[in-house]
Amino acid sequence: MVESIARVKHIRVTPQKARRVVALIKGKQAQEALAILKFAPQGASEPIYKLVAAAVANARVKADKDNEFLDDQDLYVKNAYVDEGTTLKRFQPRAQGRAFQIKKRTSHITVVLSTPEVADTAAADTKKASK
């Protein structure tokens, strides 16, 4: 019934580390995902927690706009993925006048929340289209 998207771009977390955290919440219920992220020891869990909370708020606003009832317990993480952002290149001085390149990687993180009805109707639409 309701589907909401939240994105954060150019977050200073490497994509590899962010993907580890995102894998923990894929397919989980939104409130359960927030609880997992709240106590996850990884550094990337804090910005992803804020992102999931923003997606829940986006779903509330979208439901209010469409005059639909939304229970936060119905929302689940339909999809979450991490794309590589821009890389900041810095140089560190080394011995004998050399320079060592440091790559400070950034990520673009996207979280899609949905209610089960949207997933069921989308699956039914794809089945009808394939026939």
VEXLO-798907 format. One line per 2 residues: number of its first residue (from 1); for each residue x, y, z of C-alpha. Coordinates in Angstrom, 3 decimals, always signed. Example, Ala and Ser with C-alpha at 12.3 -4.5 7.8 and 13.67 -1.06 7.14 Angstrom:
# VEXLO-798907
1 = +12.300/-4.500/+7.800 ~ +13.670/-1.060/+7.140
//
This chain:
# VEXLO-798907
1 = +0.000/+0.000/+0.000 ~ +2.780/+2.450/+0.934
3 = +6.332/+2.452/-0.353 ~ +8.935/+4.986/+0.755
5 = +12.520/+5.630/-0.227 ~ +15.283/+7.372/+1.703
7 = +18.754/+8.107/+0.358 ~ +21.926/+9.559/+1.749
9 = +24.764/+10.528/-0.565 ~ +28.465/+11.167/-0.022
11 = +28.466/+9.616/+3.453 ~ +32.009/+9.134/+4.757
13 = +31.804/+5.353/+5.204 ~ +33.465/+2.940/+2.839
15 = +30.973/+0.964/+0.731 ~ +32.433/-2.371/+1.848
17 = +31.827/-1.574/+5.524 ~ +28.370/-0.138/+4.843
19 = +27.309/-3.251/+2.884 ~ +28.100/-5.421/+5.914
21 = +25.640/-3.417/+8.006 ~ +22.972/-3.178/+5.278
23 = +23.021/-6.976/+4.922 ~ +21.887/-7.237/+8.566
25 = +18.577/-5.443/+7.919 ~ +17.478/-6.565/+4.445
27 = +14.022/-8.129/+4.549 ~ +13.509/-7.334/+8.234
29 = +10.558/-5.485/+9.737 ~ +11.393/-1.741/+10.035
31 = +11.176/-1.550/+13.842 ~ +13.310/-4.693/+14.158
33 = +15.865/-3.184/+11.756 ~ +16.059/-0.046/+13.905
35 = +16.652/-2.169/+17.013 ~ +19.406/-4.142/+15.271
37 = +21.110/-0.959/+14.054 ~ +20.860/+0.729/+17.446
39 = +23.022/-1.947/+19.066 ~ +25.263/-2.880/+16.132
41 = +28.923/-2.144/+16.973 ~ +29.891/-1.057/+13.444
43 = +30.491/+2.612/+12.764 ~ +28.252/+2.577/+9.686
45 = +25.232/+1.553/+11.760 ~ +24.546/+5.105/+13.030
47 = +24.003/+6.778/+9.613 ~ +22.022/+3.750/+8.380
49 = +19.857/+3.917/+11.545 ~ +19.070/+7.560/+10.757
51 = +18.325/+6.611/+7.152 ~ +15.837/+3.872/+8.113
53 = +14.180/+6.268/+10.586 ~ +13.902/+8.838/+7.783
55 = +12.336/+6.233/+5.490 ~ +9.744/+5.441/+8.195
57 = +8.959/+9.157/+8.493 ~ +8.683/+9.413/+4.692
59 = +6.195/+6.536/+4.720 ~ +4.098/+8.305/+7.377
61 = +4.037/+11.524/+5.349 ~ +3.164/+9.668/+2.147
63 = +0.332/+7.784/+3.880 ~ -1.036/+11.010/+5.384
65 = -0.933/+12.687/+1.986 ~ -2.871/+9.807/+0.384
67 = -5.300/+9.582/+3.359 ~ -4.286/+5.994/+4.058
69 = -3.843/+4.245/+7.390 ~ -0.269/+3.224/+8.158
71 = +0.880/+1.108/+11.057 ~ +4.654/+1.271/+11.604
73 = +4.609/-2.443/+12.442 ~ +3.572/-3.224/+8.847
75 = +6.632/-1.635/+7.254 ~ +9.552/-3.832/+6.264
77 = +12.851/-3.235/+4.475 ~ +12.013/-4.201/+0.907
79 = +15.429/-3.298/-0.459 ~ +18.597/-1.667/+0.809
81 = +21.776/-1.179/-1.137 ~ +25.047/+0.720/-1.074
83 = +26.634/+2.331/-4.121 ~ +30.124/+3.728/-4.312
85 = +30.345/+7.511/-4.090 ~ +33.161/+9.851/-4.963
87 = +36.629/+9.084/-3.651 ~ +38.605/+11.844/-1.949
89 = +42.279/+11.552/-2.792 ~ +44.775/+12.741/-0.192
91 = +48.549/+12.443/+0.036 ~ +50.663/+11.524/+3.016
93 = +54.373/+12.311/+3.062 ~ +56.669/+9.296/+3.180
95 = +60.401/+8.753/+3.536 ~ +62.919/+10.225/+1.096
97 = +60.538/+12.816/-0.355 ~ +57.955/+10.354/-1.609
99 = +54.192/+10.733/-1.296 ~ +51.708/+7.990/-0.463
101 = +48.161/+8.270/-1.798 ~ +45.268/+7.820/+0.639
103 = +41.810/+7.136/-0.796 ~ +38.954/+8.284/+1.427
105 = +35.935/+6.500/+0.040 ~ +32.321/+7.640/+0.273
107 = +29.006/+5.817/-0.150 ~ +25.522/+6.431/-1.477
109 = +23.078/+4.406/+0.653 ~ +19.445/+3.759/-0.347
111 = +16.715/+2.136/+1.773 ~ +13.281/+1.192/+0.408
113 = +10.499/+0.437/+2.910 ~ +7.204/-1.100/+1.915
115 = +4.040/-2.623/+3.306 ~ +3.262/-6.226/+2.345
117 = +0.316/-5.237/+0.102 ~ +2.601/-3.357/-2.298
119 = +4.872/-6.367/-2.649 ~ +1.910/-8.683/-3.318
121 = +0.330/-6.418/-5.935 ~ +3.678/-5.811/-7.639
123 = +4.270/-9.558/-7.887 ~ +0.764/-10.043/-9.284
125 = +1.309/-7.293/-11.867 ~ +4.551/-8.881/-13.078
127 = +2.827/-12.267/-13.400 ~ +0.012/-10.719/-15.459
129 = +2.517/-8.885/-17.673 ~ +4.523/-12.058/-18.339
131 = +1.436/-14.028/-19.483
//
